[in-house]
Structure formats: C-alpha cells, structure tokens
Amino acid sequence: MNTAITKTKVSDLPATTLRLQAALLDQLKREATINRRSLNMEIEERLVASFQELEEKAQRNAMVHGHYVTEPGKGKDPAPALSELQRLLLSHFNAMPPEKQLALLTVLKR
C-alpha cells in the first residue's frame, strides 16, 4: 500500500466533512500547533502513519512467525508478496492465543 503523501493542490482534493468529539478536536488542534501544521495536515499525517504502522506490524508478525513477506523474486523467500488483506488476516491470526489458532485451523480444515 502506498501511503506516501504527495504534493497536490488543495483545490484538487475532495472536501470531507468530519465530526469529532470536542476533546479530540482540541487535542488535534494542539498537536497541529505544536507540529506547525494545519489541522487538516495533522489529521492526514496521523492517518497515514496509522496505516504504515499497521503494515509494519503485520510484516513484523509475519517475520516472527516464519512467514517472510517479500516481493516476488527478491530476498531469500521465493513466495509472492502478500496482499494487504492477507497481511491483515495474518496479523489478526498471529495476535490470537495458540489454542484459538489451533481451533481456527481445525475448523478451516473441515
């Protein structure tokens, strides 16, 4: 997933209405001021960072459990790269306790 923020004219971006609780809005405004960003840019940066964090966590989980995620033909693992959905599923599976993993695998084998 490419979550890099590209430079785009503000007028080219679709307008979005967002409803936030007052306390969260205040916190975002405060952080935007500290980081010298607009409120919009602060929200956008945090959303992008959250998706990158999820992707990195899924890759770390995959490596810990012996499922290396690489591009096809690159690195030591000849297996094709996992899709975002596969990474997310693997991440959730790896977060389960071993007994739940075993129960799920048992159900899937039937």
N, C-alpha and C positions, 0 to 999 in steps of 0.2 A: 504494500500500500504506500503510495506516495503522498505523504502528509506535509511536504515542504510548502511553505507559504511563498507564493510568487508575488511579484510586484504587479498589481493590477490597479487601474484607475478606479477610484471609489464609485464613480458613476456607472462602471461596468458590473459592479457587484449587485446581486439581488438583495433587496431590502428584506429584513427579517424582524418580526416582532417577537420579543422575548419577555415573558413575565417572570419576575424573580421576587423572592421574598425580600423585604426591606433590609434585613440584616445581611443577607448575601450580597445584595446590590451595594450596600455601604462598604462591605469588605472588598468587593471587586474595585470599587472606586478608589479606595485607599491604596490597594495594591497597584492600580494603574498609575496613580500619582507617584508612588514610590519608584516604580519602574519607568517613569516618564513615558507612558504610553496612553493612548486614548482608551476609553472604556471598551470600545469595540475591539481594539487590538489586544487588550489584556484578555478578553474572553476568548478571542480567536487563538492566541498563543497557548492558553491553558487547554483548550480543546485539542489542539494539535499535539501538545505534549502528552495528554492523556492517552491518545491513540498510539503514539510512539512508545509510551511506557507499556501499554498492553502488548504490543508487538514484541518488544524486548523481553517482557516477562514470559511470553509464550515460547520464544526462542530459547531462553534460559531453561525453562522447564523441559523443553524438548531435549536439550543437550544433557541435562542432569539425568534424564531417563533413557539416554542412549539413542534418541531419535534426532539425528542431526539434520537441521534444516539448511540446505544449501541450494544454490542454483544448479540446474541440471548441467552435468559435465564439469562442475567446478568443485574443488576441495576433494576430500577423501571419500565422501559418500556419493555414489553414483545415482542415488534416488532423486526423482524430480522434486522440486521445491513444493512445499505445502501451500495450499490456498489460505486465505485469511480465515475462512470458516473452519478449515481443518486445524489451523493453529489455535483458534478459539476453543474448539472442541477438545483438543489435546490439552490445552491449558486447564479447562474445567475438569477433565478426567484426571490429570495429574494432581489437582487440588483435593481430590476425593481420598478418603481413607482407604487403605488397601482392601478391606473387606467389602466396601462398596464397589471398588473397581472390579473385584472378582465377581461380585453379584451381577454387575452390568455385563461383563464379558460372558457370563454364563447365560444370561437372557439373550444376548445377541447371537450366541452360537446356535440357539434353537431354531 
